[in-house]
Amino acid sequence: MNSIKKLTNYLVLLAVAKTIKGTSFIGLRNYENKKGEVSNQTIIAGITYENCLIKDFQSLKDNQILIFDSLIKTYSKELITKAYGNVYNSLEKRLSSEDVKEALRLQNDKTIKLSDAQREAYTHVSKGVKINNETNQIHIFGLVVKKTIVKSIEYKPTNSRELTIVQNKIKKLCEFRQDKYRNFIFEKSDVKLQGITV
């Protein structure tokens, strides 16, 4: 009986998701991530990842002086230049035309390869909803606008290379939207989509 209810709810979610036009707020309640943190989150679905990248790329270019002025106190100019170049090149590649991407594929470019793998792993149902082709789990994705921690956990510190640390600081200074773009696995939360709770 429980599996029939799950299937019905799943089909209702897909039917409602198909009707979404533009952007829509989605509430995720008691979402538990793979580390064990539980939170309530509100996201905006329908904002494309590409639009986030476009805004991030513009912000990176607009804030170049701010980036160097802020980081030069702690890091060498060479390191900042390399980190800025890496972030710039990554965005430029992901936003390039299909002809340029095809040329990069022929060169076995790592950025494009990862981007293609992500795209091919899912079937897009509608704006903000996709299904993992391997696991058949529903994934809800979008821009996080609010997060409230219900059960916190202690995250282990990461031992990133200095170059990675500087790249992350650049993204933070530019308030990159791509860093607020999240993917949630449907089974692990209570999803409200246009008034439907599943």
C-alpha positions, 0 to 999 in steps of 0.5 A: 500500500505504501509503495502505491501511495509513493508511486501516486505522489511521484506521478502527481509531482511529475504532473505538477512539475510539467505545468511550471512556467517561468520560475517557482518557489519550492520548499524542502522540509527536513531535507537530510544531506549525505553528511547527515545535516537536516535543514528546511530550504526554499529554492527557486526552480526555473532559473537555469544554471546557464543564467547563473553562469552568465551573471557570475562571468559578468560579476567576475569581470566587473570585480577584477580590481576588487579581487586583486585589492582584497587578496593581495594582502594575503596571497602573491600576485602570481597566485591570484592571477593564476586563480583568476585565470582558472575561474575565468577560463572555466566560465568561458568554456562552459558558456561557449558556443556549441562549435567551440565546445565540440572543438574542446571535446575533440581535445578531451577538455576536462571542463567540457567532459565533466559538463557533458557527463552531468547533462547526460546523467539526467532526463529533464522533466521540467524546470527544476525537476530531473530524473537520474537515469541510473537510479530513477530518483527525482532531483529537484534543483534551483537557486537556494534563497533560504536555509534553516538548519534543523539538525546541525553537524560538524563538517570536517575541515578540508585540506585544499591546495592554496590555488583552490582556496584562492579560487574559492575566495574569488567566487565568494568575493563575486557572490557567485550564484552557481555556488548557491545552485543546489540539487536535492534528491527527492526521496529524502525530503518533503517537497512542496511544489505549487501547493502539492506536498509529496 
